[in-house]
Amino acid sequence: MPARRVAEQPRSPASGWALTAILAVVAVIVYIIRYYLLPFVFAIAIAFIVEPVVRLVQRRTGWRRWIVAAVLSAAIVVLLLAVGYWIGTTAIGDLQNFAKTAPETLTKFVGAIVGQHITMFGHTYTPKELVHTAGAWVAAALGGKTFLSLAMLGFGSIVGCFLTLVLIPYMMISGPRLSNGAIWLIPPERRHSVTQLLPKMLPALRRYLAGILGVVAYTAVIAYIGFGLVFGLPNAVLLSITVGVLELIPAAGPFASGVLVALTAFQQKSMMTIILMGAFAIALRLSIDNLIAPIVLGKAGRIHPVIVIFSFIAGASLFGLIGLILAVPAAVCLRLILQHYYAEPVRKEAE
């Protein structure tokens, strides 16, 4: 006898509570592995920004997507490797020079702030004694585990960079498949709103990420014009690239670049050069915050400063560096989601 065909039972629609529980579990997992997600974030961001170029070349040439994406990803990987090699070889000499002149530079920097001497805790210190005492305190506080921690951090950075280079071709070639797979995870009855929202969200995110890269490029180029062509610093290229890359880290990045420029300025012998370098750094900062960033970021980056600060604090507290980097993009996405949701008509409840 032929086997009876079992009638398929219709499934129940996915409830909001079930989806909330799943999202909570995913958030916990992301929090646990947050330090290992940076390579994926950088690879996805690069593939996301280059996606329009891949589609344009594919339409113009008629090549298959994997060929275009493979060629572009190979070019990006080679470029990143070349830049990394150049920075690494250049940074070794600069770090050695900085290590030799660091005590003198810090002493000069502290002297410019506190003067000839300062009294603390009943003792009077000269700038040189204060730098020596602070260095001894820091060394005692860090203890013997510092070298091991720095070695682990360096090893993790190397592995992360290598993993990013490996992930870039995968993300560029299989980007649409991965995104469609992510949408497939959403219950079918809830995909319609997502597919309606994505055309509004993706251009804003792409414009924001491309704008951030534009800010980095502008900062590095203008910094090199000032530090290299005007002031003639020997390590102007590396300093300019470092100042530009630090723009990727909101709030903390500009502060770190300001400290770096201040330390570099106090290595100069002429007080007029120090003053002019400080003025140049301030002018560069003002041009970024008040001119370049609003233009290149467009409407995607126009979020109230209070929301931005809250996003930085929440992102950094929950997910560390990756949360700090993704704070503003997450705020942009949340704003677009709420705008899309609140634009829908309110369903009338049955009386």
C-alpha atoms as one frame of an Amber mdcrd trajectory, in Angstrom:
protein
   0.000   0.000   0.000   1.285   3.454  -0.785   2.379   5.386   2.229  -0.073
   7.994   3.297   1.057  11.509   2.738   1.108  13.375   5.996  -0.614  16.708
   5.663   1.681  19.587   6.443   0.545  21.584   9.402   0.782  25.347   9.013
   3.225  26.893  11.412   2.360  29.678  13.785   3.662  33.150  12.963   6.832
  34.165  14.770   5.904  36.154  17.839   7.573  39.347  18.884   8.688  37.817
  22.180  10.463  34.970  20.408  12.301  37.376  18.114  13.224  39.535  21.103
  14.657  36.519  22.909  16.692  35.541  19.839  18.036  39.073  19.476  18.960
  39.090  23.168  20.919  35.847  22.766  22.683  37.240  19.689  23.544  40.423
  21.604  25.069  38.371  24.436  27.142  36.325  21.977  28.330  39.488  20.209
  29.278  40.974  23.567  31.341  37.904  24.471  33.264  37.835  21.182  33.364
  41.632  20.665  37.174  41.778  20.602  37.307  39.292  17.729  34.804  41.073
  15.489  36.972  43.977  14.317  38.394  42.100  11.274  34.860  41.210  10.181
  33.684  44.788  10.698  36.532  46.271   8.648  36.164  43.673   5.867  32.392
  44.189   5.666  32.827  47.982   5.645  35.351  47.848   2.785  33.169  45.478
   0.749  30.093  47.578   1.484  31.744  50.785   0.260  33.222  49.187  -2.877
  29.978  47.375  -3.813  28.757  50.160  -6.194  32.124  50.036  -7.993  31.847
  46.256  -8.399  28.382  46.570  -9.914  29.436  49.437 -12.190  32.448  47.544
 -13.564  30.317  44.431 -13.954  27.757  46.327 -16.048  30.386  48.066 -18.172
  32.532  44.997 -18.894  29.967  42.203 -18.774  32.290  40.122 -16.610  30.984
  37.833 -13.950  30.755  39.267 -10.490  33.348  36.983  -8.959  35.943  38.078
 -11.546  35.369  41.800 -10.942  35.239  41.378  -7.159  38.348  39.174  -7.151
  40.372  41.702  -9.174  39.277  44.664  -7.042  39.783  42.801  -3.765  43.259
  41.687  -4.881  44.127  45.304  -5.709  42.856  46.467  -2.295  44.764  43.729
  -0.457  47.998  44.507  -2.331  47.558  48.226  -1.614  46.954  47.585   2.098
  49.960  45.267   2.286  52.183  47.841   0.586  51.006  50.628   2.879  51.387
  48.378   5.940  54.894  47.352   4.936  55.922  50.953   4.336  54.437  52.123
   7.620  56.069  49.228   9.491  59.527  49.849   8.094  59.202  53.596   8.618
  57.749  53.317  12.094  60.672  51.267  13.432  63.132  54.091  12.894  60.676
  56.728  14.104  59.898  54.757  17.262  63.599  54.374  17.995  64.121  58.113
  17.599  61.081  58.841  19.728  62.308  56.492  22.464  65.615  58.376  22.574
  64.053  61.829  22.706  60.907  60.957  24.713  62.265  61.926  28.184  63.550
  65.262  26.917  60.337  65.938  25.003  58.125  65.093  27.981  60.269  67.238
  30.252  59.917  70.167  27.872  56.175  69.555  27.584  55.681  69.376  31.360
  57.865  72.445  31.837  55.691  74.437  29.475  52.647  73.507  31.582  53.891
  73.702  35.195  56.824  76.112  34.824  60.201  75.731  36.528  58.850  73.743
  39.483  55.649  72.493  41.070  54.768  71.503  44.635  52.809  68.294  45.083
  52.102  66.338  48.286  54.534  68.524  50.212  57.418  68.018  47.758  58.770
  70.397  45.134  59.554  68.851  41.738  61.306  70.185  38.698  59.858  69.071
  35.315  62.663  66.519  34.930  62.102  65.078  38.420  58.341  65.015  37.832
  58.717  63.044  34.579  61.136  60.609  36.245  58.815  60.118  39.246  55.746
  59.652  37.037  57.615  57.100  34.941  58.597  55.178  38.061  54.980  55.200
  39.284  53.694  53.945  35.939  56.317  51.182  35.796  55.471  50.077  39.349
  51.726  50.145  38.647  51.989  48.119  35.463  54.236  45.490  36.967  55.877
  42.588  35.192  52.776  41.574  33.233  53.022  44.613  30.970  55.424  43.052
  28.502  53.274  39.928  28.188  50.134  42.020  27.682  51.804  44.138  25.018
  53.126  41.013  23.303  49.650  39.473  23.275  48.192  42.732  21.968  50.777
  42.868  19.195  50.194  39.241  18.240  46.428  39.783  18.241  46.820  42.852
  16.027  48.911  40.899  13.506  46.387  38.056  13.428  43.533  40.552  13.113
  45.187  42.318  10.171  45.850  39.001   8.435  42.250  37.873   9.018  40.963
  41.173   7.603  42.979  40.687   4.416  41.611  37.128   4.100  38.009  38.231
   4.677  38.009  41.110   2.160  37.829  38.862  -0.962  35.125  36.695   0.609
  33.004  39.718   1.530  33.427  41.377  -1.872  32.712  38.231  -3.905  29.915
  36.776  -1.767  28.473  39.992  -0.343  25.002  39.694  -1.964  24.717  36.017
  -1.035  25.642  36.735   2.575  23.183  39.627   2.804  20.394  37.533   1.258
  21.220  34.771   3.717  20.928  37.226   6.597  17.516  38.354   5.318  16.451
  34.694   4.956  16.957  34.263   8.713  14.080  36.704   9.266  10.636  35.033
   9.374   8.888  35.380   5.986   5.927  37.273   7.422   8.298  39.948   8.725
  10.636  40.318   5.740   8.489  42.821   3.879   9.208  45.688   6.266  12.928
  44.853   6.199  13.086  44.856   2.397  11.283  48.194   2.381  13.692  49.691
   4.918  16.978  48.508   3.380  16.829  50.832   0.303  16.620  53.772   2.715
  19.239  52.531   5.164  21.992  51.220   2.886  22.640  54.476   0.938  22.798
  56.457   4.180  25.241  53.985   5.726  27.365  53.843   2.562  27.453  57.641
   2.408  28.471  57.813   6.055  31.270  55.240   5.722  32.548  56.819   2.502
  32.403  60.188   4.232  34.513  58.887   7.102  37.133  57.691   4.609  36.966
  61.125   2.975  37.606  62.788   6.335  40.584  60.453   6.920  42.031  61.233
   3.482  41.526  64.992   3.906  43.123  64.967   7.358  46.150  62.972   6.187
  46.735  65.137   3.082  46.364  68.495   4.840  48.451  67.259   7.775  51.246
  66.261   5.391  51.105  69.658   3.673  51.572  71.303   7.050  53.968  68.924
   8.782  55.992  67.968   5.713  55.973  70.833   3.214  55.615  73.774   5.612
  57.369  72.674   8.830  59.672  70.089   7.235  59.334  67.425   9.915  61.434
  64.297   9.171  58.576  61.892  10.013  55.826  63.968   8.403  54.361  61.174
   6.261  53.945  58.712   9.121  52.652  61.424  11.439  50.111  62.559   8.850
  48.845  59.022   8.198  48.565  58.376  11.934  46.609  61.584  12.498  44.314
  60.687   9.594  43.683  57.099  10.701  42.897  58.263  14.244  39.859  60.038
  12.775  38.275  56.579  12.483  37.958  56.503  16.285  35.368  59.070  17.388
  36.212  61.396  20.270  39.240  59.454  21.494  40.941  59.559  18.081  41.082
  63.355  17.715  42.229  63.657  21.342  45.037  61.141  20.765  46.107  62.904
  17.561  46.147  66.226  19.426  48.442  64.772  22.096  50.674  63.274  19.396
  50.942  66.594  17.559  51.655  68.391  20.850  54.489  65.993  21.681  55.887
  66.411  18.166  55.643  70.186  18.418  57.599  70.296  21.669  60.458  68.479
  19.974  61.073  71.629  17.936  63.679  74.077  19.184  62.000  77.288  18.088
  59.113  78.582  20.202  57.639  80.228  17.113  57.543  76.831  15.355  55.766
  75.332  18.359  53.169  78.106  18.310  52.644  77.834  14.550  52.275  74.036
  14.726  49.700  74.429  17.487  47.792  76.988  15.422  47.922  74.702  12.381
  46.591  71.739  14.403  43.720  73.877  15.768  42.868  75.181  12.287  42.882
  71.614  10.916  40.587  70.460  13.715  38.155  73.326  13.130  38.082  72.722
   9.380  37.283  69.037   9.933  34.537  69.603  12.496  32.869  72.633  10.918
  33.467  72.276   7.175  34.636  68.917   5.827  32.704  66.524   8.080  29.302
  68.217   7.583  29.844  68.303   3.794  31.097  64.757   3.188  28.893  63.060
   5.772  25.741  64.821   4.602  22.425  64.113   6.246  23.573  60.694   7.432
  25.820  62.235  10.049  23.448  64.966  11.218  22.646  63.632  14.640  22.275
  65.792  17.715  25.570  66.051  19.662  23.887  64.750  22.824  22.813  61.596
  20.971  26.322  61.217  19.548  27.932  61.508  22.994  25.450  59.045  24.473
  26.107  56.647  21.586  29.863  56.850  22.195  29.488  56.170  25.909  27.014
  53.314  25.444  28.960  51.718  22.592  32.326  51.953  24.334  30.927  50.698
  27.642  29.169  47.702  26.099  31.446  46.648  23.242  34.744  48.501  23.716
  36.570  49.777  20.630  34.175  48.166  18.171  31.242  49.796  19.957  32.988
  53.168  19.817  33.568  52.830  16.069  30.035  51.626  15.307  28.258  54.012
  17.683  27.290  56.636  15.103  26.383  54.137  12.321  24.165  52.313  14.822
  22.521  55.600  15.800  21.951  56.392  12.107  20.335  52.987  11.547  18.143
  53.361  14.631  16.973  56.792  13.475  16.071  55.471  10.014  14.266  52.463
  11.522  12.169  54.681  13.775  11.413  57.108  10.936  10.259  54.210   8.768
   8.204  52.633  11.538   6.532  55.832  12.719   5.677  56.806   9.120   3.373
  53.804   8.873  -0.315  54.419   9.685  -1.454  53.389  13.140  -3.616  50.287
  13.090  -6.998  50.868  14.691  -7.846  48.435  17.415 -11.124  46.610  17.234
 -13.756  48.314  19.293
